[in-house]
Structure formats: structure tokens, C-alpha cells
Amino acid sequence: MDMADDLTLKGSVIEAVSQVIDPVGNRSILDAHMLDAVDVVDGKVDVRLSFSADYPRDARWQVEDAVADRAESVEGVRDVNVHGFVQGEQPLYGGGTPVGEAAGGPAADGAAKAPAGGGAAKAAGAGPEPATLKGVGRVIAVASGKGGVGKSTVAVNLALGLQRLGFRVGLLDVDVYGPSVPTLLGVHERPTVKNKRILPLEAHNLKLMSLGFLMEDDSPVIWRGPIVTGIIRQFLQDVDWEGTDYLIVDMPPGTGDAQLSLAQSVPVDGAVVVTTPSDLALIDAARGLRMFNTLNIEVLGIVENMAWYAWPGARELEAIADEVSGSDGALAARLRGLVERHGKAYIFGQGGGEREAARLQTRFLGHIPLDGTVRAAGDRGTPIVVAEPDSAVTDAFLDLARAVSEARPLPQAGGERKGFFSFVKK
């Protein structure tokens, strides 16, 4: 059974076991935050369940038996192990390898759980905190309140901008409803597995993972939240991200149930919210920002994409003005006036991102102009930061990369990078 089959089977198992009812709270174990993790390797299923310290033993047995029965009923499952944990402690009973640990040792090589940052406290009765990612310095989510604002283009060029600044960067595309990274970076291979770890693909010195690498072209994605959550968790914990300074996560647009589930699965250090200057986009951007605040994920700021249309004839007119300035100063002045008035066309409005950032009391991270070369470069699989490294648009992305790296510098511990995350699961 290959990795793609295991991912499909994992989604089916998650959907099946998430319907088990907690006999104490009379709600699904997913809603009760009991279903901590599901791992599938070669058809063998490990399920990790998390219980509060005062949860009745008989009820625990009932839940574990029901989960095992549900998992075993899924076609393709060869073996099932269910592990019960008290929140923050070791397994209650039962053997086997805890979910998220590969044979031969724990996934994080015995690393302690990360401390909560930002002054946030873990809510009572919440599930276990997400496991840290070995060898990753910072995890930054790129999100938007709505689709169509160029979020994936910003995520890709932000990652390349950080790489240009000298950092080692990974890009995780979890926009499961429309994975764009394969197209934007011109990568259409399938990842491989080594020592039970998924090896990310590479392009322009970026480590890459996207669901698009495992899907057939034009395949529709009709998945429920629990399936998506399981796949994202595997992309985080089972992919070899070691040696990455910044892991950029391209999130799905919106603030629906699926997006909330994904946010709860990603141990992020901060989020960048992408918007256009239009009022409609700004309303949705505000919703996205408040979603992250609710989840105790700090928003690093708002970036305004498609801030203005950069008229391609402006440079040529400026060059002509320079040529004629010595012989016809009046004509040169008229040409420069045209460039000043029409060189930037504010198609979606002007200054909306800055005003919204001020209203929401968050940082404004900069403007990205609307330029046809950005679209063309992305369609060719060579993003603008690589295709035109000296362009004005590339400079804007480099400024964004500097702002992000300054807002979330790499953690240092004895001169050595050490990943930790400020995310606290609600």
C-alpha cells in the first residue's frame, strides 16, 4: 500500500471513528476533543484518544471499544491499535507505539512539549497541545478571509523572499480545496517515503508539500472537516521538515468549520492575513483576523495585495520624458504628469488595508502591486521573485519577507536553532 492509499484510508478511518459518541458528555468524541490523532501505515491503524483525569474508567473502555470496532469496519484496514491517554500524561494502558512516533523512537526524539507563548493559557478540558516539528524554527500561516485575493501567490513569493534573505524555507500547501503550489512552482511529481518519513519535493531551494502532489488533475475535493484535519496533521508530523528555518503554511481561504479545524491542527507562531483594498475583502479579512485571535494565534499583520495596477507603459513614458527634457521641457513635464496621474490605477480602492490594520490594531505589512508579470510568472511555474529578481514587485515581496522575519525572528538556544510554537489549542 503506497502513501496515497494510506492517506485515503486515513481519511475514511477518521470519518468513521469521529462519529463515536462520548457516553459522558453525549456528543461525538471529535466535539469532545478526545480524538487526538490517527496514524495509518501500510493499512495498520493507530488511534490516540485523550481523556480528562476524572473521566470514568468504564466509559473509557466503552469509547475505546467503539473506536476499535469502527476502525476495523473500514475496508482496507489490516490492524487497529487504540491508545488511551490522560491529558498531559503517559498512556493509561495498552502497548504499542503512540501515534506520531515512528518505529525506533519518538517523532521528536524525546523533545519536551513546547511552552505556551504570548501569555495565553490553555483552556480547561482542551485536548493535548500539537506536537512540535523537529528541526523547524518558525511556522507562519498565510491566510485570507475570502478567496480570490492572491493568497497563494503571496505565500509562494513570501517563501521565496525569505529564501532570498538567506533562510532555509519550507512551503506547506494545505489549501485542500484548491492547491496552487504545484502550478505556481511548476512541480508535478509525487513525493517519496524514506524510513517512514515523507520526503518533501524541492523547487528553487524550497522544500514543498501539497495535496496537489497526490491528486489527479481536475479531481474534485469533497472532504469533511475530520478527514482534512487528519491529512494536514500527517503533512505536518510525517513530512521531513528538519533543517527548516521558516515553514510557510498556505491555508484555505475563509473562516468555516474546516478552516477552524485546520488552524487547530497547525502549531503556528503567527499569521499573515492577505486582503485586497476593496471593502468586501476587508470585511472578510477582519473575520479571518478575529478567527486567529479566538484561537490564540497572533496575527503578525495585514498585507494588501493588488494594491494598485502598475501601468506597464509608465516606464517607457518616463524614458521618453528623460530623452526630450533637454529640447522640450514642457513636453517632458506633460509626460511625467501623465505617469504621476495614471502610472498607478487603484482598481480595488486605495489605502483600505492600512485603514483596516489601524482599526484592528495590528501591523500593516505592506503593499503588493497588481502586475501582469506576477500572473504570467506564476502560470509558467517560475514566481516573480525568481523570474524578475530586480523588479518593483519583487522588492515588495522582499520587504514583506523582512517584516515577517523581524516580527518572528528565529529562536536561539545556545547558538542553535530550536523550534517552539506559541499556539495553544482551544
Secondary structure, DSSP 8 states (H G I E B T S, - for coil): --HHHHHHHHHHHHHHHTT-EETTTTEETTTTT-EEEEEEETTEEEEEEEE-TTS-HHHHHHHHHHHHHHHHTSTT--EEEEEEEETTS-EEE--S--TT-BTTB-TTTT-------TT----TT--------TTEEEEEEEEESSSSS-HHHHHHHHHHHHHHTT--EEEEE--TTS--HHHHTT-----EEETTEEE-EEETTEEEEEGGGTS-TT------HHHHHHHHHHHHHSB--TTEEEEEEE--SS-SHHHHHHHHHS--SEEEEEE-SSHHHHHHHHHHHHHHHHTT--EEEEEEEEEEEE-TTHHHHHHHHHHHTTT-HHHHHHHHHHHHHHSEE-TT-SSHHHHHHHHTT--EEEEEEE-HHHHHHHHHT--HHHH-TTSHHHHHHHHHHHHHHHHS---EETTEE---------
